[in-house]
Amino acid sequence: MHILSWNWPRIAQWSVFALLAFVILWKGGKSLDATWLLVGVAGLVTFIRYWNKSDSISSFHLPNVLWWSLILFVGWSVLSYVFSTTQNYGLDEILRDGSLILLLLWVVSQPEESRHKMREAVASVIVYSTFVACIIGIAVYVLQPVSRFVGTFFDFRFHTDYWPNAWAEYLLLAWPMVLLWALKTTIPRTSFARCALLGFVIGSLALSYSRGAILVFVGQAVLLIVLSLISGPTSSLPAEASAQAGVLSPKSLRLGLLIMAVAMFTFFTVNTLRSQFYPVQSVTEKITFTADEGGSSVSERRDFWNQAWLLSRERPLFGWGPYSFRFVQPRLQTEVLATSDHPHNVFLKLAMERGLPAAILFAIVIICIVFHAVKSVQFSLPAVALAEAGSLSIQTVSVLIAVLGVLAHNLIDFNLQFVGIALPFWLLLSMLVPSQQQDQFLPVVRLRRGAEIALAALLLVIAVLEGRYLVISSIGRHAEARGDWAQALEWYERAEGEAFARDLHLSRAHVSLNRHLWDIAEEALDTYLARNEEDVRAWQLQGELAFKQWEYPQARRAFDEAMRLARFDDLGTVLGSIQTLMKVGDRETLDERREKIDDLLEQYANAIEVNRHFIALGPNVEEFLTIVNLLAEVYPEEAPSFQVLGARVDRAAKREREKLAARKPGYFW
C-alpha cells in the first residue's frame, strides 16, 4: 500500500491516544523523553492536518481572541527564554507548552462529530489507564517504603522521586471521566459495577494523603451536585424516567452510597495490607498538621507565593526566565531548605518566570474557554445514563469539572510539568473550546496556517537537534555515576554545544576538579555562569576551584556570592567562606559575621533535630560539624558551647540515619 493512501488522520488520532496512555503510565510523563515524544506527536498531527492543500477557508477554527492569545502566549514565552537569567534551563517548558497548544488547535479543527468521538476516546484512554495505574500504585504502596500512594507517578531509579501530590492532581482530572464512563450504561448490574470502580479510584485519591487534593475533590463533588439540583428533571425525557434522573432519587443515592463505601473499603483495605510490611501514616496527624512535615507545607507555600510576587515585580515584562524560580527564590528565603522548583501556583509561576503579560494571556485563554463551557451546558445532568439526548451535557459537565479540578489544585500546587497531567488537561480543555465554521478572509487563513506550521517545524527542529545532545550527555552522566571520570568528561565535551545544557557544564567542572584539570574546570564554570549567574552551585564550585589553587581572594568573592544567593540551602558555602577567611587571616570579617553564622547554625540544628526535609540524612550534617569544630578553634573561649551544639546535631543525625537503616528495603527496587 502506498504511503499516501494511508489513513493519516486516523494515524494522528491513534498517536495521540498512545502517547496519552504512555505518559500516564510511565513516570507520569515527568522525564524528558515524554516531552520529546510530545513534540514529535504534536508536529505529526499538525502536518497531517495541513497535508491536504485543498484545506478550505471554511474549516473549523478558533475565535480570534483565543487564537491570538494562545499564539502570543507561546511567543511571549519564547521571548522570556531569550532574555532568561537561567538559560541553561527552561527550554523543555517552551517545547511542552508549544506542543500542547498545537494539539489544542488540532482538536478544535475537527468537525463536531469527530470531536465528539474523540472526546469519548480520550475519556476511555484516561479511564483504562487510570485503572492500570491504580493497580500498579497499590503494589508500589504496599511493597515499597513510600508513605503515600503515588500510582505510576514515580521514578524507580531514585529513592526520593515519588510524587503523591501530582498523582492526586491527576486523579482530580480522571475521576470525572470515570464517572462519565459509569453513566454510559442503563443496565443496573453494569451501572453498579462501574460505580464501584469509581469508588476504587476515589479511594486511591484518598490514599495519596493530599489535603489540598481532597479539598478540591470536595469542591468538585459539590459543583456536580449543584449542577444536578439546578437542572431539575430532564425535560427531554419521559416523565417517569425524568423523575428517576434527579440527584436525590433513590437510585442515585444508592449509587452514591456504593461509591463512598467502596472508596472507604479501598482506603482501609490497602492500608491494612501495607501495615503488614511498612508503617501507615496517621490520618489524624495529617489533618491536624502533626505529621512529619507539620505545618511547613502551608507556611512555605505562603512564603513561595509572596516571594514569587516580589520577584515578578522586579522583572514584570519577561520575568526571570522559564524554570528560574528554583535558582532565584533562595535569595529571599528565611528558613532552612525552604525552597522549591516552583511557587506552587500556576499564575504566579508564569508571572515570575515569563512576565505578567504571559500570566494574563494564559488567564484570558482559561477564562474564555471555561466561560463558554458554562454557557453551553444544557443543565440536564442525570445521575444515571438515560438517553442520548442528554449525553452532550453530561460530557460537557464531566469535562468541565475535570478541568476546573486541575486548575483549582494548581492554585496551591503546580504539577503541569508532568506530561501525564498536562496532556490530558489540554486535550480535555480543547473539548470545551468554542469552534466556528465560517468563511474567513483568505490572508487570515494563510496567516494562521503559516504560524501553526512554522511553530510545529521550529519545535521539531529544536527537539531533533537537542535530542542528540541529550543522549550524549546522558551517557556521560552514567559514566560519572560509575566513577569513570575520564569517559564521562569525554562524553560531556562531545555535548558541549548543547543549548538545553542544564547541569552539563557543572558536571564537566566537577569531574575536571576531581581530576585536577584546573583549566578545563575554569572554562566549564565560565561557560555555565555566562548563561546562569543565579545558581549557587556554580559559585560554590568556583570557590572550591580557586581555593585549591591558593587563589584566596577569588575564592572569597565566589563563596561570598554563594552565601548571598543561598546560605539557607547549603552549609558548604558557609564552610568555604570561613575556611577562606581563616586562610587569609581576616579575623575581623569573621567577627562581623559571627552573629549571622550563629543564628544560621541554630536554625540548622533545629532543622536537623526534626529532620526537616530529610536534612539529617544529607551532607549538611558533616558540614555543620566541621564548621563548629573550626569555630571552636578560632574562638577557644566558646569551644564548650560549640561542642555541645555539635554533639546535639550529631546525636540527632545518627538517630535519623539509624531509623532509615532499620527501615525495610523495597521489594521491587
PyMOL commands that set and color helices and strands:
alter all, ss='L'
color gray80, all
select helices_A, chain A and resi 3-5+8-25+27-29+32-49+64-82+91-108+112-143+164-182+188-206+211-231+239-243+250-275+283-287+296-314+325-332+346-354+356-376+388-409+419-431+442-481+485-494+504-514+518-531+536-548+552-566+571-584+587-609+612-617+620-634+636-662
alter helices_A, ss='H'
color red, helices_A
select strands_A, chain A and resi 60-61+436-437
alter strands_A, ss='S'
color yellow, strands_A
deselect
rebuild
show_as cartoon
